[in-house]
Amino acid sequence: MYIIGLDVGTQGARAICCDGKGNITAQFTVPFTMEPEGKLPAGWSEQNPQLWWQTARKCLQEIVKELKIRNTSTERITALAVTSTSGTILPIREDGIPLRAAIMYNDTRAVEEAQELNEIGKELTEKLGYRFSSSFALAKILWVKRHEPKIFDRTWRFIHAADYIVGKLTGRFDVSDISNTLKTGYDHLEGKWPTFIERSLGIATTMLPQVLNIGETIAPISHTASQEVGLSSTTVVVAGATDGTASFFASGATRIGDWNSTLGTTLVVRGVSRQLVKDSKGRIYCHRHPQGYWLPGGASSTGGECLKKKFAGENLEMLDKKALQKLPTNLIVYPLVRKGERLPFQNPEAEGFVIGESNDQTELYAAYLEGVGYVERWIYEILEELGAEVGNKVFVTGGGAKSQVWLKIRASILGKQLVRPLLPEAAMGAAVIAASRTFYENIDQAVQSMIRHDLVVEPQVDLHERYQKRYGEFRKICAERGYE
């Protein structure tokens, strides 16, 4: 028996078909492009949802083709889960037809609406420990109500990107998974839509989706979708998750105290906590774990982008190999490449810095690697201060996890074991979710059975001791600049 994980991401759609042990039988990717930014006002980002379905459909059709080549019946596919971007919103008619282009996750038009939500929804944000921003779906819904009233009046449901694909597969456009509803204002403690949405905003909660837990069955593949993509109507579609949550499960992290650091353009952390982690400063927000725990997380403005910006034109692979001989460096770096930091502190005026002098490009490169490691440690210290359990192991993903030198630096700064998964992507996480209540009893069992790791990096004891002092100096310099 098999399951399928389908991810409709920012660059295209990807599907993975695997068995209950995580062995991949078939996989396929179809790229697409965003609408040209020049057609939209600055800060706006939209996409045609038909593009999502076209690419998702193509992925599934190719999976079916591959199974036929292997003489494998599609009836052996037990379940399918869909993941996509968080905060993307789409108004639809009752028949599932979109009323406008989707307002994407990275669209910033609803700044004023977000500020208003933080006042009106103060009880909710204080209870759940986060703040609304323009990236939140609820702010975008309020924007549509204010600026496109004719579309708002014709809207049957406001749904998320993954919900649209689920609707095309099952005919049910009225459901969403709980992780996608966080940015739409769903009360994850009470398990309901808060009353202020209808009373104060004038948005009927009947215009918002029914909320299901991650992995909960939605419906079988419809006859129409079965004819269109080739999947059997015996396959059930289950509630998926945001792409970030799905990628988290694909990292191998799922138990209390497990954490995942994704180091790509920026550094994103997420973990499993027994209790809700509240942050009055709005740096951390929590999704709900399907087993009733919490998934606190946040994103720094620092990350791998600093290497591309500061060492453009350099041979990064060569610098990476040589960097090992420079540890620890005599430089202290805060690796911001543009104004503003979100985590470990919030300061829109914050700027990066380099303390110390060196004419050695390799040492400077190594110092930037260290700087990201210092920021990562600071974030985990904040999480512990806020009450999150942080274990001695961190699951690492993203482009930054490809550098073994950087992993050694990070492990030694953190004083923790770093574990790198074999296939840390959202489609694999969606497959895990699809198996979590069909092949297994819960998500923990699915992760433990399906996710494999290809590298474990231990902290170097002597280097860790030397980094203790350097980290203290880093924090002192940050404090002197008001970065706290």
Secondary structure, DSSP 8 states (H G I E B T S, - for coil): -EEEEEEE-SSEEEEEEEETT--EEEEEEEE-----GGGS-TT--EE-HHHHHHHHHHHHHHHHHHHHHTT--GGGEEEEEEEE-SS-BEEE-TTS-BSS-EE-TT--TTHHHHHHHHHHTHHHHHHHT----TTSHHHHHHHHHHH-HHHHHH-SEEE-HHHHHHHHHHS--SEEETTTTGGGT-BTTTTB--THHHHTT---GGGS-EEE-TT-EEEE--HHHHHHH---TT-EEEEEEEHHHHHHHHTT--STT-EEEEESSSEEEEE-BSS----TTSS-EEEE-TTS-EEEEEE-S-STHHHHHHTTTS-HHHHHHHHGGG-S-S-EEE--SSS-B-SSS-BTT---EEES----HHHHHHHHHHHHHHHHHHHHHHHHHTT----SEEEEESGGGG-HHHHHHHHHHHTSEEEEESS-SHHHHHHHHHHTTTTSSSHHHHHHHH--EEEEE---HHHHHHHHHHHHHHHHHHHHTT--
